[in-house]
Amino acid sequence: MKTKNIFTIILLLLSISFYAQKESSDPKREKIKAYKISFLTSELNLTSAEAEKFWPMYTTYDDKQFDLRHKKMKTYLRKLKDENVNALSEKEALSLLNQIENTDDELYALKKKYNSELKRILPAKKIILLKKSEDDFNRKLLQQYRDKK
């Protein structure tokens, strides 16, 4: 049992270092990512075979989702802040709405593809546990953020 956990932790650390080298992103984001991986590792109790297939796929999905949500959506939100919404013409508002809908469609397609791939790696019960654990992590992170203020 301990060997399995040690192997999972080593795999986890290797994947973190690989992705940290791959992208030189925000140190806060990297810290949150490492914390999230640690949290999910303890919650999911993956076998070493599951972990070996799961973590590379999960980090790829998480990065793509982050790019869609933060890069594209931030662009839209900046537009809404920079330009008064009331000052937008109907044509500009429709264009912005279409861009937002397209991003939502991309996120949905990404999630559907991820879930399909996930079903080949993990049993349904662990996939549900993953969803719950991600929600728990997000609540915990938000609570820590609120406590700091």
N, C-alpha and C positions, 0 to 999 in steps of 0.2 A: 504494500500500500504506500509506504513512504517513498519507494523507488519511483512509483508512478507519479507522485506529486513532485518529486525532485526533477524528473524528466520534464514534466509540464512546465515547471518554473524555468528550467534552463531553456526550453523551447520558447517560452514567453520572452525571456530576456534577449535571446538571439533575434527574435522577430522585432522587438522594440529597437534594438540597436541597428538592425537593418533598415527599418523605416526612418529612424532618426538620421542615418547617414544619407538615405535616399533624398529626403527633403530637409532643407534647413528652414523649418518653419518656426513659428512663434514658440518660444520656450514655455509659455503658459499652456499652449495647446498640447505640447509634447508631455508636459507634466500631467495634464488632465487625461490624456490618452493612456499614459502609463498607469495612472490611478484607476481608470476605467477597466483596463485589461486585468489588473490585479483583482479588482472587485468582481469582474465576471468570472475569472478563473476560480475564485473561491466559491462563488455561487453555483456554477455549472457542474463542477466535479466531472470534468471530461476525462475520458480514458486517453491514454497517450496517442492511440491511433486517431481518435476523434480530434484531439487537440492539434495534431500534425496537419490535418486537412482543414480544420476549422479556422485557425488563427490567420493564415495567409489570406483566405477568402474574406474573413471578417474585416481585416484591416483594409483590404482593397475596397470593399463595399463602404466602409466607414469613411474613407478618404473621398470616394466619389460622391457620397451623400453630402459630406461637408462642403465639397466644392460647389455642388449644385445649390445647396441651401445658403451658404454664406457668400459666395462670390456673385452669383446671379441675383439672389434676393436682395443682397445689400445694394446692388446697383439700382434695383427698383425702388428700394426704400430711400436711397439717397436722392433719387429723382423726386420722390414725393416730398422730401424735406427741402431740397433746393428750390423746387418750384412749388408755389402754392397750388394745392389741388384745385382750388377754385379758378386759378388762372389757366389751367389746362383746357385746351379746346376739346371738343367731343372726340375728334379724330385722334388726338394725342392720348386721351384717356383710354380709348378703345385699343390703341396700339399697345399701351402699357398693360392693359388687362389681358390682351392676347399673349404677351410675353410671360406674364405671371402664370397664366393657364398652361402655357407650353412647359414651363419649368415644373409645375405641379405634375403634368403628364410624364415628364422625364423622371421625376422622383418616384412616381407610381410604377413606371416600367422597371426602374432599377430595383425597387423593393420586390416586385413580382419575380424578377430574374433571380435575385438573391434568395428569396424564399424557396424557389424551385431548386436551386443548387444546394441549399441548406438541407432540404428533405433527403438528399442523397447521402448526407454526412451524418446527420443527427436524427434520433427518433423524435417523433412529434412532441412528446412530453418535454424533452430538453429544449426544443424550439420555443415552446410556450414559456418554459422557465427562463430562457434567454430574453424573451420579450418582457417578462415581469422584472427580471434583473436589470435590464436597461432602464426601465421606468423607475425602479428603486434607486438606481445610480443617479439618474437625473434629478430625482427629488432630493437625494442626499447632497448632491452638488449644489443645488439651488439653496438648500437650507444652510449649507456652509457659507455660501455667498451672502445670504441674508444675515447670518450671525456675525460676519466680519464688519458689516455696516453699522 
